[in-house]
Amino acid sequence: MRMPAAFIAGSLVPLGFVASPKVSPEDGAVVRRVKLTHYLLATLAICSELQSIMWATIAANKLTEASHAPAAGVMQLLERDYQLEWIGCNVTFMIGLIGLAACLSTFAFVGFGGARRVALCFMAASMSMMVSIINTGISKGDGQGFGFGGNFFDLVVLYHRLLMARALGGHGFFCIASLLLYAATAALGVRELLRTGKEHA
């Protein structure tokens, strides 16, 4: 998972920031919001892929460094010893991948002119297919009735439940700080989008 995540994170730097549509005083409210959304999505996607790399790296290190009791299968081992790491790696990777597709959509909206409807429609279709593929894979579990959820939403909810449990279980100041900062980020992002609209109303 680390190599694909690193590749996506690298491709998001030019798409999300270097070649991204710049905010201009001549922009209308809608275009300005789309450009702002583009930057927010790019930041979300890059940080998600970096987290996926970190989850995968730590889990791989622990699998080689630590001894483990026998398990009935790989999924049982993950559920017992590496549930948060496995779910965290997959959830953040998928969020970053969907964020990349969303960045392409916002880029197309601003830069493709009359062709943007075709591009946006195709990207929306591709994103829907991606979520469908993800949901199918999650619902199958290990093929023997064991799994972590029925769809991607279930996995995201479980991921945040496990993060909260780790934070409240006394496993570090930085985990709690991260959750609080995520909440602050969401609030600030929404406020900025609303403020941008009011400025051009």
KALIN-V888850 format. One line per field, one symbol per residue. psi: psi as a letter, one per 20 degrees, with the letter a starting at -180 (. if undefined). A space follows every 50 residues. Layout:
BEGIN
psi: ???
END
This chain:
BEGIN
psi: hgghghggghhhggghggjqpqpqhiprgggggggghggggggggghghh hgggggggggghhhhqqqqqqhrghhgghghkggggggggghghghghhg hhhhghghghiichihggghgghggghghghggggggghhcjikipriri rhggggghghghgggggijkkphhggggghhgghggghggggghhhhhhj .
END
